[in-house]
Amino acid sequence: KTVSLVVDSEDHLERLSRTGEREGVVLGACMEVDMSYRPLKTPLHLGVRRSPIRTIEDALALARRSESCPGVRIDSIMGYEAHIAGLNDDLPDARVKSRILRTLKKASVRELTERRGIVVERLRQEGLDLRAVNGGGSGSLLSTGGDPSVTEVTAGSAFYAPGLFQHFKEVSFKPSAFFALQIVRRPAKGIVTCHGGGYVASGPVGEDKLPVPLLPQGCSFLPFEGAGEVQTPLKLPAECPALCLGDPIFFQHAKAGEIAERFNSFSLVGEDRIVGRVETYRGEGKAFL
């Protein structure tokens, strides 16, 4: 295995270097460069708040500082384009908003592609032997994959195509991960209540962070309950088939990784049967977040 620990500050380098020296190894480090968009050099920041390394000068300064840290070596670069990779830009019920988002994304892609290419070139001129330049995400596979300075692209959510990753203009994915909740009550005509289900995704609060009811088709949350820790009531469509206590309602999580924090294992389905099971980190008794 080849492991690189992400760094974006002198403090990271110093701490890793001390550990490397103590253990008699040289730790690999991956410098994260901020790929957020700041149009027209304004204070407006479109993207996530991750790394303080933004400019070419920032990257060179950190690289030069690493030369005095014998227990660590920068061997790769990462630039996560969250505002492109994780933001839907082809929403069926928001055409105007989607066009605006696509315009902003295109402008950001031009800016970050040029900046990332110069950073990579200057770091190599500085003497860094970069084994990998990582970029992109599920929603930016095409634009990032077309950047000649990038050696690898990252596609995390694309493997599952969760609820928040289904409305991109340039890429499309097939949903492949689901969970089921058991019906345990029938509190009123046309309503069933499932056991548990409060699997709400992280990020800004909104209805788009709720799980998506899939089967039977047409089920919807009650506006004053949503998906709850103890129970999740659902309004059934008029044409819904007869449901009994113990029957499952199938959902899709809004995000990809977070569903693994809720369940011990995934069942792998081929054709019409379960063909295997794989444990999640939770199932292995581990917790990282």
N, C-alpha and C positions, 0 to 999 in steps of 0.2 A: 504494500500500500504506500502511496505517496500522499502525505498530508501537508497542507499549507494552512497556517493560522492567519486569519484576516487581521490586518493592522491598518491604522489610519492616524497614528500619533507617535510622538517620541516616547511617550509613556508606555505604549504597547511594546515598542521595540526594546526598551530598557528592561521591562519585566520578562519578556521572552528570552532576551539575551542572558540574563542572570540565571534563568532556569536551564537554558542550553549549556552554559558553562558549568553549572553545578552537576549536570548529568553527563557531561562529556560529549555532547552532540551539538550539531548546528541545526536549529529549527528552521524549516521553510516558512516564509511569510508571504502572504498575498496582500498587496497594497490595494485598498478600495478607494476608487476615485469617484467623487460625486458626479452623477450624470444628470442632475436636475436641470430644469430650464429656467433661465432668468431673462425673459425677453427684453431687448433694447437696454440691457444693463440696468434694469430697474430693480428695486427691492423685492418685486414679486418672485416668489419661489414656487415653481410647479414641479413637484416631486416629493420624495420622502426625505426625512432628516436622518441621514446615516453617517456619512463621512464628511469631515471638515476639509479633506483634500479635494480641491476643486480645480485650481489653475495648474498650468504647467510648472510654474514656480513652486507651488505647494508640493507637487510630486517630486521635483528635483531636490527640494530641501529635505524631504523625508528620506529619499534615496541616499543622499550624502550623509545624513545622520546615521544611517544603518551601517556605514563603513566603519564606524567606531564601536559597533556592537558585535563582538566576535561570536556570540552564541546564537545569532539569528541571521538569516540571509533572505532578502526579498527575491523571490523567484517567479512571481506571477502578478497579474493585475486583474482586478474585478471592477466592473462598472454596471450596477443594476439600474435599468431604466424603468423604474416602477411606474412612472406617469405615462409610459407608453405601453409597457408589457401588461399592466394590470387594470387598465381603464377601458371599459367597453366604449366603442366609438361607432356602433351600428345598432343603436337601440330602436326597436320597431315603433315605440310610442314616443320617441323624442328625436325626430329627424333633424330639426334645426340645430339642437344641441349637439347631435352627433357630427354634423358637418363642421361645426365650430371646433369640436375636439379633434377631428381629423386634421384640420388646418393647423392647429397648435402642435399636434404631434409631428407633422411633416417638418414644420419649422424647427422643432427641437431635434429631430433626427439629423437634419443638416448640420446644426450647431455642434451636437455632441459627437457626431462622426468625425468631423474635422478636429475637434479638440482631443478626442481619444487617440486619433492617429498621430497627432503631434506629440502627445504625452508618451506613447509607446516608442516613437522614433527617438525622442530626446533621452529617455531612460536607457535605451540600448546604446546610444552614443555615450552615455555616462558610464557604461561598462556593465550594466545589469544583463544577465543571461536569463531572459524571460522564457520559461518553458510553456506558459499559457497566458492568454489574454481572454478573459471570460466576460461575456456581456449578454444583455437581453433577458428575456423571459418569455412566457407562453404567448403573450399577445404581440411580441415584437420579433418573432423568429425570422421573418423575411427581411426587415430592415437591418437587424443586427447581423444576420447571416451574410448580408451583402457588403459588410464593412471589411475591407481587406486587412485591417489591423487586428481583427478578432480571430482567435484560433478555435474558440468553442462557444456555443450558445447554451443557455440554460432553459430547460422546459420543465417546470415543476408541475403546475396546475394542469398543464395540457394532458398529463397522463390520466387524470380523472375527469377533466372538463366539468368542474363543479358549476353551481348556479351563477357565479359571478364571472364566468369565463366562456360565455356562449354567444356574445354579440360583438364580434370583431369584424371589421371590414375585410382585412387581408388574410385572416386565418380562421379556420373552423375546426372544432374538435367534437368527438363523439363521447357523450357522457358514459362513464364506466364504473362509477362507485356510488353505491346507494346504501341506505339503512332502512330498517323496518321498525315500526312501533306497533305494539299489540293493542287492539281495542279492548278496553276493560269496562267501559260504561256506555250507556245510551241515555243521557240525561233528558233528551227531548226528541220529538219527531224530527228527523232530518239532521240530527247531530250525533256524532260519536265522540267519545273521549279516549285518547290513547294514554298509555302509561309512559311518563317521562317525556323527553323530546326537546328539552331546552337547549338545543345545540346551536346557539346563535354565534355567528362569525364575528371576529374582531374587526376593528376599524370604526369609522364614524357611524353612529347609531342610525339605523334606517331599516325599512322593511326589506330592503335587498339583502340584509344580513341574516334573515330568517331562512330556515331550511325550505326547500321547495317540495310541496306535496305532489307526487307524480301519479301514483296508482292507488285506488281508482282515479281516473282522470276527472278533473273538475272540483276536487276537494279544496276547501279554502279555510284559512284561519279565522277565528272570531276576533274582531277588532280590539276588544278589551282584554284579551288573554294571550294571543299569539302562541308561541312555542314555549311551554313552561317546564321548569325543573321537575315538577311532580306530575303534571298532566298537560296534555295538549288536546284541546277540543277542536273538532273540525266540522264545518258545515258541508253536508253532502250534496252533490248535484241531483237534480230531479230524476235523471236517468241512471242513477247509481245502482249497481246490482245489489242484491240483498247481502248485508254484512252481519256477522254474528260476533259475539264476544269471543276473543281469542284470535280473530282474523287480523292479518297484518295490513298496515297502511305503509306504502313505500315512499321514501323521501330521498332528496338529494341535498347534500350540505352545500352551503354557499361558497365555501372555500375547500381547498384540497387537503392540506396537511392537518388541519385542525380536527378533522373527523377521526384521525388516528389517536388523538388524545382521549377519545370517548369510548373506544372499543378495544378489546384485547386482541382481536384477530380479524382478518378479512377472509371471507369465503370466496374462493375463485370459481367462477361459473363458466362452464363451457357447454355450448348447445343448451340442453335443458336440465343439466345436473351440476352439482357441486363436485369439482374435480380436485380440490385441494384447499388448504388453509395456510395462511401465513400470519405470524404474530406481529403485532405492532410494538413500538417501544413500550407502550403501557403493558402489553401482554408479556413482555420480557421483564417487567418489573422496574422499568426505568422511567425517569421523568427529567426532561431537559429544560422545560419552560415553566 
